[in-house]
Amino acid sequence: MKLSSGDHVMSESGRIKGAKNVKAFEEFIKLHNQQDDWLNYLNPSKEKLRRSHIWEECGFSKSALRQNPLLKDMLKNLELELLQKGVLRNKSLQLEDINYPDQIEFVMSYDEKLMKLKDSMDMVDKMIALYQLELERLD
């Protein structure tokens, strides 16, 4: 089947529109990375971004996020980045699944360091009290 010139123009304008959508999404990502307000764009489960907020703000259609492969990849990469930053939750990673072998050892060493710090602070408080007594005695 041969394409008519009208079909060719249509696909060309589709490509231009797709490129504009990508540019709009790039600007959206840049802006919200600067503003660090991604929490406003999370769905109720906090596992992904609300698509409606994205396409409404970027000014493209709902289908653009599903049909434009570049937009789909950009969204996937953005959500992976937000997952790594802890903004998004991972539905497949439950808290009980996180059991690092070094976790208990780390917590114990951290508690030990806190106790040593507390002991040091107590020692400093005692020294201050002794110096204050000494100063009062000298007055």
PyMOL CGO cylinders between C-alpha atoms (Angstrom):
from pymol import cmd
from pymol.cgo import CYLINDER

trace = [
    CYLINDER, 0.00, 0.00, 0.00, 1.41, 3.35, -1.06, 0.3, 1, 1, 1, 1, 1, 1,
    CYLINDER, 1.41, 3.35, -1.06, 1.34, 6.32, 1.29, 0.3, 1, 1, 1, 1, 1, 1,
    CYLINDER, 1.34, 6.32, 1.29, -0.29, 9.46, 0.02, 0.3, 1, 1, 1, 1, 1, 1,
    CYLINDER, -0.29, 9.46, 0.02, 1.45, 12.77, 0.62, 0.3, 1, 1, 1, 1, 1, 1,
    CYLINDER, 1.45, 12.77, 0.62, -1.15, 13.55, 3.29, 0.3, 1, 1, 1, 1, 1, 1,
    CYLINDER, -1.15, 13.55, 3.29, -0.17, 10.42, 5.24, 0.3, 1, 1, 1, 1, 1, 1,
    CYLINDER, -0.17, 10.42, 5.24, 3.48, 11.40, 5.08, 0.3, 1, 1, 1, 1, 1, 1,
    CYLINDER, 3.48, 11.40, 5.08, 2.74, 14.89, 6.45, 0.3, 1, 1, 1, 1, 1, 1,
    CYLINDER, 2.74, 14.89, 6.45, 0.63, 13.34, 9.20, 0.3, 1, 1, 1, 1, 1, 1,
    CYLINDER, 0.63, 13.34, 9.20, 3.45, 11.04, 10.36, 0.3, 1, 1, 1, 1, 1, 1,
    CYLINDER, 3.45, 11.04, 10.36, 5.93, 13.92, 10.16, 0.3, 1, 1, 1, 1, 1, 1,
    CYLINDER, 5.93, 13.92, 10.16, 3.71, 16.12, 12.35, 0.3, 1, 1, 1, 1, 1, 1,
    CYLINDER, 3.71, 16.12, 12.35, 3.33, 13.13, 14.69, 0.3, 1, 1, 1, 1, 1, 1,
    CYLINDER, 3.33, 13.13, 14.69, 7.12, 12.95, 15.01, 0.3, 1, 1, 1, 1, 1, 1,
    CYLINDER, 7.12, 12.95, 15.01, 7.32, 16.68, 15.66, 0.3, 1, 1, 1, 1, 1, 1,
    CYLINDER, 7.32, 16.68, 15.66, 4.59, 16.41, 18.28, 0.3, 1, 1, 1, 1, 1, 1,
    CYLINDER, 4.59, 16.41, 18.28, 6.41, 13.45, 19.85, 0.3, 1, 1, 1, 1, 1, 1,
    CYLINDER, 6.41, 13.45, 19.85, 9.65, 15.44, 20.00, 0.3, 1, 1, 1, 1, 1, 1,
    CYLINDER, 9.65, 15.44, 20.00, 7.81, 18.38, 21.61, 0.3, 1, 1, 1, 1, 1, 1,
    CYLINDER, 7.81, 18.38, 21.61, 6.32, 15.98, 24.19, 0.3, 1, 1, 1, 1, 1, 1,
    CYLINDER, 6.32, 15.98, 24.19, 9.78, 14.64, 25.01, 0.3, 1, 1, 1, 1, 1, 1,
    CYLINDER, 9.78, 14.64, 25.01, 11.11, 18.19, 25.40, 0.3, 1, 1, 1, 1, 1, 1,
    CYLINDER, 11.11, 18.19, 25.40, 8.15, 19.10, 27.66, 0.3, 1, 1, 1, 1, 1, 1,
    CYLINDER, 8.15, 19.10, 27.66, 8.78, 15.99, 29.80, 0.3, 1, 1, 1, 1, 1, 1,
    CYLINDER, 8.78, 15.99, 29.80, 12.50, 16.79, 30.05, 0.3, 1, 1, 1, 1, 1, 1,
    CYLINDER, 12.50, 16.79, 30.05, 11.61, 20.28, 31.30, 0.3, 1, 1, 1, 1, 1, 1,
    CYLINDER, 11.61, 20.28, 31.30, 9.07, 18.78, 33.74, 0.3, 1, 1, 1, 1, 1, 1,
    CYLINDER, 9.07, 18.78, 33.74, 11.72, 16.43, 35.17, 0.3, 1, 1, 1, 1, 1, 1,
    CYLINDER, 11.72, 16.43, 35.17, 14.33, 19.19, 35.41, 0.3, 1, 1, 1, 1, 1, 1,
    CYLINDER, 14.33, 19.19, 35.41, 11.89, 21.56, 37.15, 0.3, 1, 1, 1, 1, 1, 1,
    CYLINDER, 11.89, 21.56, 37.15, 10.69, 19.04, 39.72, 0.3, 1, 1, 1, 1, 1, 1,
    CYLINDER, 10.69, 19.04, 39.72, 14.22, 17.80, 40.42, 0.3, 1, 1, 1, 1, 1, 1,
    CYLINDER, 14.22, 17.80, 40.42, 15.13, 21.43, 41.21, 0.3, 1, 1, 1, 1, 1, 1,
    CYLINDER, 15.13, 21.43, 41.21, 11.99, 21.98, 43.30, 0.3, 1, 1, 1, 1, 1, 1,
    CYLINDER, 11.99, 21.98, 43.30, 12.31, 18.52, 44.89, 0.3, 1, 1, 1, 1, 1, 1,
    CYLINDER, 12.31, 18.52, 44.89, 8.52, 18.28, 45.12, 0.3, 1, 1, 1, 1, 1, 1,
    CYLINDER, 8.52, 18.28, 45.12, 8.03, 14.75, 43.78, 0.3, 1, 1, 1, 1, 1, 1,
    CYLINDER, 8.03, 14.75, 43.78, 5.88, 13.83, 46.80, 0.3, 1, 1, 1, 1, 1, 1,
    CYLINDER, 5.88, 13.83, 46.80, 3.11, 15.91, 45.20, 0.3, 1, 1, 1, 1, 1, 1,
    CYLINDER, 3.11, 15.91, 45.20, 3.14, 13.57, 42.19, 0.3, 1, 1, 1, 1, 1, 1,
    CYLINDER, 3.14, 13.57, 42.19, 2.93, 10.20, 43.94, 0.3, 1, 1, 1, 1, 1, 1,
    CYLINDER, 2.93, 10.20, 43.94, -0.04, 7.89, 43.62, 0.3, 1, 1, 1, 1, 1, 1,
    CYLINDER, -0.04, 7.89, 43.62, -1.76, 6.83, 46.89, 0.3, 1, 1, 1, 1, 1, 1,
    CYLINDER, -1.76, 6.83, 46.89, 0.42, 3.71, 47.29, 0.3, 1, 1, 1, 1, 1, 1,
    CYLINDER, 0.42, 3.71, 47.29, 3.54, 5.86, 46.70, 0.3, 1, 1, 1, 1, 1, 1,
    CYLINDER, 3.54, 5.86, 46.70, 4.82, 3.15, 44.33, 0.3, 1, 1, 1, 1, 1, 1,
    CYLINDER, 4.82, 3.15, 44.33, 4.72, 5.27, 41.18, 0.3, 1, 1, 1, 1, 1, 1,
    CYLINDER, 4.72, 5.27, 41.18, 4.05, 8.74, 39.86, 0.3, 1, 1, 1, 1, 1, 1,
    CYLINDER, 4.05, 8.74, 39.86, 0.54, 9.85, 38.95, 0.3, 1, 1, 1, 1, 1, 1,
    CYLINDER, 0.54, 9.85, 38.95, 0.43, 9.75, 35.18, 0.3, 1, 1, 1, 1, 1, 1,
    CYLINDER, 0.43, 9.75, 35.18, -2.46, 12.21, 35.03, 0.3, 1, 1, 1, 1, 1, 1,
    CYLINDER, -2.46, 12.21, 35.03, -0.44, 14.87, 36.85, 0.3, 1, 1, 1, 1, 1, 1,
    CYLINDER, -0.44, 14.87, 36.85, 2.41, 14.40, 34.40, 0.3, 1, 1, 1, 1, 1, 1,
    CYLINDER, 2.41, 14.40, 34.40, 0.48, 14.57, 31.13, 0.3, 1, 1, 1, 1, 1, 1,
    CYLINDER, 0.48, 14.57, 31.13, -1.71, 17.43, 32.35, 0.3, 1, 1, 1, 1, 1, 1,
    CYLINDER, -1.71, 17.43, 32.35, 1.28, 19.54, 33.41, 0.3, 1, 1, 1, 1, 1, 1,
    CYLINDER, 1.28, 19.54, 33.41, 3.33, 18.67, 30.33, 0.3, 1, 1, 1, 1, 1, 1,
    CYLINDER, 3.33, 18.67, 30.33, 0.40, 19.41, 28.02, 0.3, 1, 1, 1, 1, 1, 1,
    CYLINDER, 0.40, 19.41, 28.02, 0.30, 16.15, 26.13, 0.3, 1, 1, 1, 1, 1, 1,
    CYLINDER, 0.30, 16.15, 26.13, -2.32, 13.43, 25.84, 0.3, 1, 1, 1, 1, 1, 1,
    CYLINDER, -2.32, 13.43, 25.84, -2.72, 10.49, 28.17, 0.3, 1, 1, 1, 1, 1, 1,
    CYLINDER, -2.72, 10.49, 28.17, -1.85, 8.11, 25.33, 0.3, 1, 1, 1, 1, 1, 1,
    CYLINDER, -1.85, 8.11, 25.33, 1.50, 9.86, 24.72, 0.3, 1, 1, 1, 1, 1, 1,
    CYLINDER, 1.50, 9.86, 24.72, 2.96, 8.31, 27.88, 0.3, 1, 1, 1, 1, 1, 1,
    CYLINDER, 2.96, 8.31, 27.88, 1.85, 4.85, 26.73, 0.3, 1, 1, 1, 1, 1, 1,
    CYLINDER, 1.85, 4.85, 26.73, 2.64, 5.11, 23.02, 0.3, 1, 1, 1, 1, 1, 1,
    CYLINDER, 2.64, 5.11, 23.02, 5.82, 7.18, 22.76, 0.3, 1, 1, 1, 1, 1, 1,
    CYLINDER, 5.82, 7.18, 22.76, 8.67, 4.74, 23.48, 0.3, 1, 1, 1, 1, 1, 1,
    CYLINDER, 8.67, 4.74, 23.48, 11.04, 7.54, 24.49, 0.3, 1, 1, 1, 1, 1, 1,
    CYLINDER, 11.04, 7.54, 24.49, 8.53, 8.98, 26.97, 0.3, 1, 1, 1, 1, 1, 1,
    CYLINDER, 8.53, 8.98, 26.97, 7.91, 5.50, 28.37, 0.3, 1, 1, 1, 1, 1, 1,
    CYLINDER, 7.91, 5.50, 28.37, 11.66, 4.97, 28.89, 0.3, 1, 1, 1, 1, 1, 1,
    CYLINDER, 11.66, 4.97, 28.89, 12.08, 8.41, 30.42, 0.3, 1, 1, 1, 1, 1, 1,
    CYLINDER, 12.08, 8.41, 30.42, 9.24, 7.76, 32.86, 0.3, 1, 1, 1, 1, 1, 1,
    CYLINDER, 9.24, 7.76, 32.86, 10.64, 4.34, 33.76, 0.3, 1, 1, 1, 1, 1, 1,
    CYLINDER, 10.64, 4.34, 33.76, 14.11, 5.83, 34.37, 0.3, 1, 1, 1, 1, 1, 1,
    CYLINDER, 14.11, 5.83, 34.37, 12.65, 8.68, 36.41, 0.3, 1, 1, 1, 1, 1, 1,
    CYLINDER, 12.65, 8.68, 36.41, 10.72, 6.26, 38.63, 0.3, 1, 1, 1, 1, 1, 1,
    CYLINDER, 10.72, 6.26, 38.63, 13.83, 4.09, 39.08, 0.3, 1, 1, 1, 1, 1, 1,
    CYLINDER, 13.83, 4.09, 39.08, 15.79, 7.18, 40.09, 0.3, 1, 1, 1, 1, 1, 1,
    CYLINDER, 15.79, 7.18, 40.09, 13.07, 8.22, 42.56, 0.3, 1, 1, 1, 1, 1, 1,
    CYLINDER, 13.07, 8.22, 42.56, 12.97, 4.67, 43.93, 0.3, 1, 1, 1, 1, 1, 1,
    CYLINDER, 12.97, 4.67, 43.93, 16.73, 4.77, 44.52, 0.3, 1, 1, 1, 1, 1, 1,
    CYLINDER, 16.73, 4.77, 44.52, 16.38, 8.14, 46.28, 0.3, 1, 1, 1, 1, 1, 1,
    CYLINDER, 16.38, 8.14, 46.28, 13.67, 6.69, 48.53, 0.3, 1, 1, 1, 1, 1, 1,
    CYLINDER, 13.67, 6.69, 48.53, 10.92, 8.94, 47.18, 0.3, 1, 1, 1, 1, 1, 1,
    CYLINDER, 10.92, 8.94, 47.18, 8.99, 5.99, 45.74, 0.3, 1, 1, 1, 1, 1, 1,
    CYLINDER, 8.99, 5.99, 45.74, 8.27, 2.73, 47.56, 0.3, 1, 1, 1, 1, 1, 1,
    CYLINDER, 8.27, 2.73, 47.56, 9.02, -0.59, 45.96, 0.3, 1, 1, 1, 1, 1, 1,
    CYLINDER, 9.02, -0.59, 45.96, 5.89, -2.75, 46.08, 0.3, 1, 1, 1, 1, 1, 1,
    CYLINDER, 5.89, -2.75, 46.08, 7.96, -5.93, 45.84, 0.3, 1, 1, 1, 1, 1, 1,
    CYLINDER, 7.96, -5.93, 45.84, 10.35, -4.90, 48.63, 0.3, 1, 1, 1, 1, 1, 1,
    CYLINDER, 10.35, -4.90, 48.63, 8.63, -5.31, 51.97, 0.3, 1, 1, 1, 1, 1, 1,
    CYLINDER, 8.63, -5.31, 51.97, 10.40, -4.27, 55.16, 0.3, 1, 1, 1, 1, 1, 1,
    CYLINDER, 10.40, -4.27, 55.16, 10.81, -7.85, 56.34, 0.3, 1, 1, 1, 1, 1, 1,
    CYLINDER, 10.81, -7.85, 56.34, 12.62, -8.67, 53.08, 0.3, 1, 1, 1, 1, 1, 1,
    CYLINDER, 12.62, -8.67, 53.08, 15.41, -6.29, 54.02, 0.3, 1, 1, 1, 1, 1, 1,
    CYLINDER, 15.41, -6.29, 54.02, 17.66, -8.34, 56.22, 0.3, 1, 1, 1, 1, 1, 1,
    CYLINDER, 17.66, -8.34, 56.22, 21.26, -7.54, 55.53, 0.3, 1, 1, 1, 1, 1, 1,
    CYLINDER, 21.26, -7.54, 55.53, 23.78, -9.83, 57.24, 0.3, 1, 1, 1, 1, 1, 1,
    CYLINDER, 23.78, -9.83, 57.24, 25.65, -6.80, 58.62, 0.3, 1, 1, 1, 1, 1, 1,
    CYLINDER, 25.65, -6.80, 58.62, 22.49, -5.02, 59.76, 0.3, 1, 1, 1, 1, 1, 1,
    CYLINDER, 22.49, -5.02, 59.76, 22.46, -6.37, 63.35, 0.3, 1, 1, 1, 1, 1, 1,
    CYLINDER, 22.46, -6.37, 63.35, 26.20, -5.82, 63.71, 0.3, 1, 1, 1, 1, 1, 1,
    CYLINDER, 26.20, -5.82, 63.71, 25.83, -2.26, 62.43, 0.3, 1, 1, 1, 1, 1, 1,
    CYLINDER, 25.83, -2.26, 62.43, 23.00, -1.48, 64.87, 0.3, 1, 1, 1, 1, 1, 1,
    CYLINDER, 23.00, -1.48, 64.87, 24.99, -2.96, 67.77, 0.3, 1, 1, 1, 1, 1, 1,
    CYLINDER, 24.99, -2.96, 67.77, 28.12, -0.97, 66.89, 0.3, 1, 1, 1, 1, 1, 1,
    CYLINDER, 28.12, -0.97, 66.89, 26.00, 2.16, 66.48, 0.3, 1, 1, 1, 1, 1, 1,
    CYLINDER, 26.00, 2.16, 66.48, 24.39, 1.61, 69.90, 0.3, 1, 1, 1, 1, 1, 1,
    CYLINDER, 24.39, 1.61, 69.90, 27.84, 1.04, 71.37, 0.3, 1, 1, 1, 1, 1, 1,
    CYLINDER, 27.84, 1.04, 71.37, 29.09, 4.31, 69.86, 0.3, 1, 1, 1, 1, 1, 1,
    CYLINDER, 29.09, 4.31, 69.86, 26.06, 6.15, 71.27, 0.3, 1, 1, 1, 1, 1, 1,
    CYLINDER, 26.06, 6.15, 71.27, 26.76, 4.73, 74.75, 0.3, 1, 1, 1, 1, 1, 1,
    CYLINDER, 26.76, 4.73, 74.75, 30.42, 5.82, 74.53, 0.3, 1, 1, 1, 1, 1, 1,
    CYLINDER, 30.42, 5.82, 74.53, 29.30, 9.29, 73.44, 0.3, 1, 1, 1, 1, 1, 1,
    CYLINDER, 29.30, 9.29, 73.44, 26.83, 9.47, 76.33, 0.3, 1, 1, 1, 1, 1, 1,
    CYLINDER, 26.83, 9.47, 76.33, 29.59, 8.41, 78.76, 0.3, 1, 1, 1, 1, 1, 1,
    CYLINDER, 29.59, 8.41, 78.76, 31.88, 11.10, 77.32, 0.3, 1, 1, 1, 1, 1, 1,
    CYLINDER, 31.88, 11.10, 77.32, 29.14, 13.70, 77.69, 0.3, 1, 1, 1, 1, 1, 1,
    CYLINDER, 29.14, 13.70, 77.69, 28.59, 12.63, 81.33, 0.3, 1, 1, 1, 1, 1, 1,
    CYLINDER, 28.59, 12.63, 81.33, 32.34, 12.97, 81.94, 0.3, 1, 1, 1, 1, 1, 1,
    CYLINDER, 32.34, 12.97, 81.94, 32.34, 16.48, 80.41, 0.3, 1, 1, 1, 1, 1, 1,
    CYLINDER, 32.34, 16.48, 80.41, 29.33, 17.44, 82.58, 0.3, 1, 1, 1, 1, 1, 1,
    CYLINDER, 29.33, 17.44, 82.58, 31.20, 16.24, 85.71, 0.3, 1, 1, 1, 1, 1, 1,
    CYLINDER, 31.20, 16.24, 85.71, 34.30, 18.18, 84.72, 0.3, 1, 1, 1, 1, 1, 1,
    CYLINDER, 34.30, 18.18, 84.72, 32.24, 21.33, 84.18, 0.3, 1, 1, 1, 1, 1, 1,
    CYLINDER, 32.24, 21.33, 84.18, 30.63, 20.88, 87.59, 0.3, 1, 1, 1, 1, 1, 1,
    CYLINDER, 30.63, 20.88, 87.59, 34.07, 20.45, 89.22, 0.3, 1, 1, 1, 1, 1, 1,
    CYLINDER, 34.07, 20.45, 89.22, 35.40, 23.58, 87.47, 0.3, 1, 1, 1, 1, 1, 1,
    CYLINDER, 35.40, 23.58, 87.47, 32.35, 25.53, 88.60, 0.3, 1, 1, 1, 1, 1, 1,
    CYLINDER, 32.35, 25.53, 88.60, 32.95, 24.43, 92.22, 0.3, 1, 1, 1, 1, 1, 1,
    CYLINDER, 32.95, 24.43, 92.22, 36.60, 25.41, 91.89, 0.3, 1, 1, 1, 1, 1, 1,
    CYLINDER, 36.60, 25.41, 91.89, 35.65, 28.84, 90.48, 0.3, 1, 1, 1, 1, 1, 1,
    CYLINDER, 35.65, 28.84, 90.48, 33.12, 29.39, 93.29, 0.3, 1, 1, 1, 1, 1, 1,
    CYLINDER, 33.12, 29.39, 93.29, 35.76, 28.45, 95.87, 0.3, 1, 1, 1, 1, 1, 1,
    CYLINDER, 35.76, 28.45, 95.87, 38.19, 30.96, 94.33, 0.3, 1, 1, 1, 1, 1, 1,
    CYLINDER, 38.19, 30.96, 94.33, 35.63, 33.82, 94.48, 0.3, 1, 1, 1, 1, 1, 1,
]
cmd.load_cgo(trace, "trace")
